[in-house]
Amino acid sequence: MRIVDLKIEDVAFGGKGVARDQGKAVFIPFTIDTETVSAKITREKKQFAEAEVVDLKQGSPHRVEPTCPYFGHCGGCAYQHIDYAHQLDIKSRQVRDVLQRIGKLENVPMRPLIPSPLDYGYRNRVTVHAQDGVIGYFRRESHRLIDVEQCPIAMDEVNRELTDLRARKVPDGHYTLRARFGPRIFSQTNDGVANALRDLIIDLVPANQQLLVDAYCGAGFFAKALLDKFERIIGIDWDRFAIAAANENASEKESYTAGDIETGLRSVFRDCDAHRTTLIVDPPATGLTTRVRETIIDLMPATFIYISCNPATLARDLKDFQKKFEIKSVTPLDMFPQTAEIEVVAELHRRGRTSKILP
């Protein structure tokens, strides 16, 4: 494999630095924009190449010593070599770039990225794997495990659970370790940013509304925070355990149903005034299905808030929605410091909607 000297121009979504060699993009992990490196080309395709650093010739002022002894080998973190302030700059730029490149969205009304209160020790749960006596995470770009004694991005309580697990002789398998006990349903892994996300949603939703439809509602994390703003709240999720948890302490104005999202949306909107309805969606990383996107475009809620853990699928979906909705704001949040993951909230309004809030 050949070795070339390259200048890192940017950091792509996913965490790899981007350089150019004879006009071709070269992706190099664990590098930072402005750095100069000697790199070994490890994979070469017609449109791009991948490489590994052989020598760091000129480092970035944002380069720091990684906290974790497994960094670079473990497949979890991508940015521990970058100071936290610059991680935020990179992620904010990545969101704007992916919306332009995939969504074809120009002049996106971006808000400042909301940082995590903690850049280490923030995860309230992790999933580790056990195989042949090894307990840890998958190695970078591999299905082999790396033995992990402590995880610096996990909360102390989670690391104590990991220590206890390692002290036992456990069967091969997957183990989710949690900082606290509760129902085994989806919840955000970073408490501080989850609270900031909830507060952001509260700020984006106007008061004195008629109906909130919360799709992929889970246990009602957002819906229950918005009770004072709506006459009625309907939550839909495929996870019946999450729905059961949402219904446990539901007020008279709340209703949570387990079932298919598209079917549930059409059923709800059949009996409501879309002009007085707010829709929140928080889908998995794959984004919204084509059928669900078409359903939302058909139903045309007045206010539409899209919470995404994958800017690429968000951009794809917003490309469809911009025909009938105006994008009012896009706010990134750093739910996962030290990793390449980004949370994003898009606020949309139905085109032609009056700004006056109906009584």
N, C-alpha and C positions, 0 to 999 in steps of 0.2 A: 504494500500500500504506500502511496506517495505522501510526502510531508510538505505542507505549504504554509507560508506565513500569511496570516489573515488579520483584518481589523474587524472587530465586532461592531456592527452598525445598530443593532436593536436586539431586544429579547422578545421572542415570539410567544404567543399564547401556548401554554404547555411548558414553558420555562427554558427553552434552549436559546442560546445566543444565535444571531443570524449574521453571517458574513457573506462575501461574494468572491467567487473564484471563477474567472473567465466568464463573468456574467451570470453564473449559476449560483443559486442560494445554497449556502452550506450551514447546516444546523449543528451547533456545538454546545453540549450541556455544560453547566457550571461556569459560564462566562457572563460578562457584563458589558453592556454597550460602552463603547470607546476603548475597550481593551485591545491589545495586540497580542496575538498568540501564534506559536507554531503548532499546527494541528495535523494529525494523521487521518487521512480520509479512510473511513471504515466501510462506507457503503456509497455507491455512486449510481444514480439514476439519470434519466434523460433530463428531468426538470430540476433536480436538486441532489445534494449530497449530504452525508452525515460524517461527522469527524469527532475525534477525541483530542483534548489538549495534550500536547507533548511538553511544551514549555510556555509559561506565561511571561512574555517579553515585557509588556507594560501593563500593569494592573490598574484597575479603577480605584479612585479615592473612596468609592462606596464598598470596596471589598473588605470583609471582616472574617475573623476566624470562626468557623462553624462551632456551635455549642455541642453538637451531638457527635460521638465517636463513630457512629454508623453512617453519617452523612456521606453521600457519594456512592455508597453501596446499597443502602436501603432505598426502596422504591417510593417512599412516602414524600419526603421533602425535596424541593427543588431550589430553594432560595436562601438557605442558611449562610451562604457565602456573601450575601448582600445585606447591607444595613437596612433596617426596617423602613426608614423614610423613603429610601429609593425603591424598595419593593412596592410601596404604595404608588409611587410615580409610574413604575413599569405597568402595574395592573390597571391603573386608570387609562393609560395610553393603549393598552391591549384591548380594553372594552371598546374604546372609540374606534380603533382600527378594525376590529372584527365586525362591528356594526356597519362600517363603511364598505368593507371588502365583501362580506357575505350578504348583509342586508341591503346593500346599495343605498344606505341612509346617509345623506349629507347634512351637515350643520345640526348634528344631534345635540339636543339641549341637555348636556351633561352637567350633573351636580358634582361637587367634590366627593371623592371617595371617603367613606366612613371607615376609620381604622378600628382595629381591635384594641380594647383596653390592655390586653395582654398579648405579647407576641410569642411567648412561650408559656407552657403550663396552662393552656386554655381548653384543651379537649376534655369534655366530660365523659367521653367513652371512646374506646378503640376496639378494633377487632384484630386479634392475633390468631396465628395458625400454629398447630402442633403437628410435627411429623418426625418420626424416628428419634424422638427425644429432643428435637430442636423446637423451640417456641419463639416466635417472632413474626416479622413481616416478610413479604416477598422482596427479593433482591431487585434492583433496578433492571427493568426490561427482562425479567426472568421469572420462572415459576419455582425457582429454588428459594428456600427460606434462609434468612439471616437471623442468628440467635440474638435476641434483644433482651437485655436485663432491665433497662429503664428507657422510657420514651420522653425526651425533654419537652415535647409539645403537649403531653398529656398532663392532666391535673394530678396532684400528689395522691389523691384517693384512688385514681385509676392505676397509678404506678404501684400502689400498695396491693391492689388486686392482682397486678401482674406478678409481683413478688410471691404472693400466696399461690398463684397458679403454678409458677415455676417450682415451688417447693413440693408440689404434689406430682405423682406419676399419673399424667392424664392421657387418655386415648388420643390418637390422631384425630384432628378435626379443627373446627373454627370456634373461637371463644370471644364473645363480646364482653368487655370489661367496662363497668360503669361506675361513675362517682357516687351515684345514689340509686336506690331501689325505686321502682315504679313500673307502670305497665310497659310491656315490650312493644312500643309503637314508635313511629318515626318522630324524632324531635331534633332540633338543631344542636350541633355538637359544641358550639361556642356560646356560653350563656350571655356574655357581655354583648356580643354582636347580635345575638337573637333579640335581646331587649332593645337594642338600637334599631333593629329592623322593625320590630313591633311599633316602636315610637314613630318611625318614619311613615309606616302605613297609616297610623292614626292621624298624622299631620296631612297626609295626602287626601284623605277622605273627608269631604265637607260634612257639616252637621245637618241635622233635620232631613235625613234621607228616609225613603220608604222601605226598600228591600236591599239586603246584602245577600248575594249568592257567593259562597266561599267554596270553590272547587278544589279538590285535593286538600280538604280542610284538616285532615288528621284529627287530632283531639280538640280542634277549635282554638288554636293558639291566637290566630288573628281575629276570628269572629268574636270571641269572648272579650277581647280588648275594645271592640267597636260597638258594644251593646247600646251605649248611650246615644249613638248616632243614627240608629235605625229603628223603624217600627217593627221590622221582622227580619230574622236571619235564618237562612237555609244553608246548611253545609252538606257537601257531597264528597264521598271518598269510597274507594274500592275496598279499603281495609276495615272490616267489620269490627275488629278489636279497637281501632282508633275511634270509630263511630260510637261504640259502646262507652268509651271513656268520655267522649264529648257529651253524650246524653246523661251521664251520671249526675251532673250538677247543672243541667240546662234549665234556663228560665222559661217562662211561658212563651216568650217571643222567639225562642230558638227551636229549630228542628234540624236534626242531623240524620242523613240517610246513607246506607251503604249500597253501592251499585255502580253501574257504568256511568262515566262522566258525561258522555255525549247524550245518552238517554235521559240522565238526570237533568241536564241543562234544558233540554227541549221541554221536558215535563214542567219544570219550574216556570220557565218563561211563557208557557202557554197561558198561565193564569195570572200574569203580572204585567205591569206597565213598564216596558223597557226604558222609557224616558226617566223613570224614577228609580232605576236599579243600578247598583254597583256590583261588578263582578271582580272577584279576586281569584287568580289561578296560581298555583305553586306546584307545577308538574315535576316529575323526575328529570334527570339530566338529558333524557332523549327528547324533551320538549313536548309540545302538543302534537297529537296525531293530526293528519290531514283532515279527518272527519270532524274533530273537535274544533280545529281552526275554522272550517267552513260553518260549523254550527254557531260559533261566536260571531262571525261576520253576518250570518243570517239574523241573529237575535239582536245585535246592536245595542248592548247596554250603554247607558249614558257615561258611566265611568268604568274604566277597565284597568286593573292593576295586575301586572304580570311579574311574578317573583321567579327568578331563574338561578340555578346553580351552574349553568353552562351558557356562557355568552354566545357561543357559536349557534346553538339551537334557538336561543332567543333571537338572534339576528335573522335567522331563517324565517322564524314565525312573524317577526315584526315586518318583514318585507311584504308578507301577505296582508297584515292588518293595516298598513299605512294607507291602503285604498279607501278604507271606511273610517279609520280612526286617526286622530292627530296625536303624535307623540309629544306630550307636554314636558316630560322630564325623564332622565335615566340616571339612576344613582347606584354606583358600585359600592359594595361593602366587603371588607376583608374578613370574611368568616373563617378563613383557613390560613393564617400567617405561616410563613416559611414554605408553603406549598404553592403550586401553580394554580390552584382553584380560586374562583372568584364568584361571589354572589352579586346579583344585579336586580334592581327593581325598576321596571318601566311603568310610567303612568301615562295612560292614554284616555282621550275623550272622544266620544262619538262626534264625527264631523257634522257641523251644523247645529250642535247642541248649544243652547243659550247658556250664558254664564250665570243667569239668575237661578238660585236654589229654590226649588219648588217647596211650598209649605207642606 
